[in-house]
Amino acid sequence: MFKNLFKKPSTIIQIKAPITGEILPLEKVPDPVFSQKMMGEGVAIIPNEENIVAPVEGTIVQIAPSKHAIGLKTPNDREILIHVGLETVSLDGKGFHVLVKEGDRVSVGDRLMTVDLGYIRNKVDHIITPMVITNSNQSQNEYIFTTETECVAGKTTVLTING
């Protein structure tokens, strides 16, 4: 009768789309590091717009030297990585304009970077943009993925975490 009385209430985190485009399951990313969820649970988006925005409230904890990826940490200690394109580390920052710095606090929808999709498309095979919770294997959360196929940056909830 009292077993749920002292149970910690679950937290619900809604993660918004970091970029506008077509939503795909992570398993469809043509890179086993992402598709086999080696980096964690998440979703992927084929972008059709150049603004990358914060999908959650949090702090910028990492910006790749090649500017192709940004890491955020939520107040609930979820670590989220936005990785623009595949093999984009080889571009050495060209085509990326980062608008934040490590340590910045951001809110949902704040612009993090802009990308030159035309340039990137001409230089790499895939502009698909995985977004993963890199510490998802450290907890027993439930991940609920959207059934939507299109998303708007900062508006569409693409993933809900119950935990």
Phi, psi and omega per residue, in radians:
M1 nan -0.623 -3.065
F2 -1.829 0.163 -3.019
K3 -1.127 -0.442 3.116
N4 -1.673 -0.045 -3.090
L5 -1.091 -0.700 -3.081
F6 -1.832 0.184 3.123
K7 -1.254 2.354 3.107
K8 -1.115 2.283 3.136
P9 -1.132 2.518 -3.119
S10 -1.329 2.650 3.117
T11 -1.831 2.395 3.074
I12 -1.959 2.177 3.115
I13 -2.079 2.177 3.063
Q14 -1.760 2.191 3.136
I15 -1.850 2.144 -3.112
K16 -1.528 2.896 3.095
A17 -1.181 2.342 3.097
P18 -1.447 -0.214 -3.098
I19 -2.703 2.651 3.112
T20 -1.398 2.373 3.114
G21 2.859 -2.730 -3.118
E22 -1.673 2.223 -3.119
I23 -1.498 2.351 3.063
L24 -2.304 2.638 3.017
P25 -1.126 2.603 3.136
L26 -0.998 -0.542 3.141
E27 -1.077 -0.311 -3.132
K28 -1.532 -0.090 3.130
V29 -1.233 2.210 -3.098
P30 -1.369 0.887 3.088
D31 -2.653 2.059 -3.057
P32 -1.067 -0.458 3.107
V33 -1.033 -0.664 3.116
F34 -1.567 -0.856 -3.026
S35 -1.123 -0.508 3.099
Q36 -1.643 0.153 3.053
K37 1.024 0.584 3.089
M38 -1.122 -0.505 3.136
M39 -1.639 -0.222 3.124
G40 2.324 3.076 3.101
E41 -1.210 2.706 3.088
G42 2.964 -2.877 3.120
V43 -2.405 2.982 3.085
A44 -2.303 2.665 -3.133
I45 -2.361 2.318 2.973
I46 -1.582 1.887 -3.009
P47 -1.280 2.583 2.992
N48 -2.284 0.325 3.098
E49 -2.533 2.755 -2.974
E50 -1.699 -0.061 -3.122
N51 -1.648 2.233 3.006
I52 -1.793 2.220 -3.094
V53 -2.123 2.874 3.099
A54 -1.193 2.196 3.123
P55 -1.458 -0.211 -3.106
V56 -2.597 2.929 2.944
E57 -1.356 2.400 3.134
G58 3.054 -2.839 -3.119
T59 -2.143 2.420 3.068
I60 -1.289 2.081 -3.108
V61 -1.913 -0.285 -3.134
Q62 -2.745 2.396 2.965
I63 -2.249 2.097 -3.129
A64 -1.048 2.450 3.095
P65 -0.941 -0.529 3.117
S66 -1.528 0.103 3.019
K67 1.122 0.108 -3.075
H68 -1.481 -0.132 -3.085
A69 -2.545 2.534 3.119
I70 -2.305 2.366 3.081
G71 -1.920 2.392 3.095
L72 -2.166 2.705 3.040
K73 -2.217 2.238 -3.128
T74 -1.433 2.885 3.055
P75 -1.050 -0.369 3.112
N76 -1.628 0.255 3.097
D77 1.172 0.424 2.987
R78 -1.432 2.359 -3.141
E79 -1.873 2.112 -3.046
I80 -2.072 2.279 3.108
L81 -1.998 2.240 3.017
I82 -1.888 2.061 -3.050
H83 -2.046 1.851 -3.043
V84 -1.434 1.989 3.130
G85 1.275 3.018 3.072
L86 -1.991 2.460 -3.100
E87 1.104 0.361 -3.124
T88 -1.362 -0.191 3.047
V89 -1.035 -0.510 -3.126
S90 -1.186 -0.258 -3.131
L91 -1.387 -0.164 3.078
D92 0.924 0.680 3.073
G93 1.593 -0.234 -3.132
K94 -1.225 2.321 -3.109
G95 1.639 -0.048 -3.121
F96 -2.127 2.367 3.072
H97 -2.253 1.767 -3.094
V98 -1.399 2.332 -3.074
L99 -1.872 -0.013 -3.119
V100 -2.222 3.005 3.058
K101 -2.333 2.811 3.126
E102 -0.999 2.377 -3.119
G103 1.702 -0.281 3.113
D104 -1.157 2.437 3.003
R105 -1.619 2.385 -3.106
V106 -2.277 2.745 3.062
S107 -1.991 2.814 3.118
V108 -0.914 2.263 3.101
G109 1.607 -0.195 3.085
D110 -1.129 2.365 3.119
R111 -1.208 2.293 3.118
L112 -1.802 -0.670 3.136
M113 -2.842 2.872 2.956
T114 -2.090 2.610 -3.136
V115 -2.244 2.527 3.081
D116 -1.595 1.572 -3.054
L117 -1.053 -0.653 3.113
G118 -1.059 -0.815 3.129
Y119 -1.087 -0.841 -3.086
I120 -1.116 -0.753 3.118
R121 -0.991 -0.633 -3.120
N122 -1.351 -0.244 -3.050
K123 -1.891 -0.430 -3.125
V124 -2.268 2.873 -3.100
D125 -1.308 -0.543 -3.010
H126 -2.375 2.265 3.040
I127 -1.721 0.055 3.113
I128 -0.921 2.389 -3.018
T129 -2.065 1.739 3.081
P130 -1.291 2.526 2.988
M131 -2.227 2.063 -3.059
V132 -2.205 2.626 3.008
I133 -1.621 1.779 -2.958
T134 -1.241 -0.304 3.090
N135 -1.927 0.471 -3.112
S136 -1.174 -0.402 -3.131
N137 -1.411 -0.029 -3.101
Q138 -1.638 0.059 -3.128
S139 -2.597 2.910 -3.119
Q140 -1.788 1.018 -3.133
N141 -1.523 2.803 3.010
E142 -1.771 2.274 -3.134
Y143 -1.922 2.129 -3.124
I144 -1.984 2.041 -3.096
F145 -1.646 2.517 3.123
T146 -1.097 2.690 3.013
T147 -1.710 -0.037 3.090
E148 -1.151 2.667 3.095
T149 -1.910 -0.247 3.095
E150 -2.207 2.630 -3.134
C151 -2.450 2.756 3.074
V152 -2.045 2.259 -3.107
A153 -0.936 2.231 3.075
G154 1.338 -0.060 -3.082
K155 -2.018 -0.865 -3.033
T156 -1.414 2.213 3.023
T157 -1.335 2.065 -3.114
V158 -1.788 -0.313 -3.103
L159 -2.702 2.347 3.069
T160 -2.081 2.333 3.118
I161 -1.930 2.159 3.001
N162 -1.868 2.110 3.137
G163 -3.100 nan nan
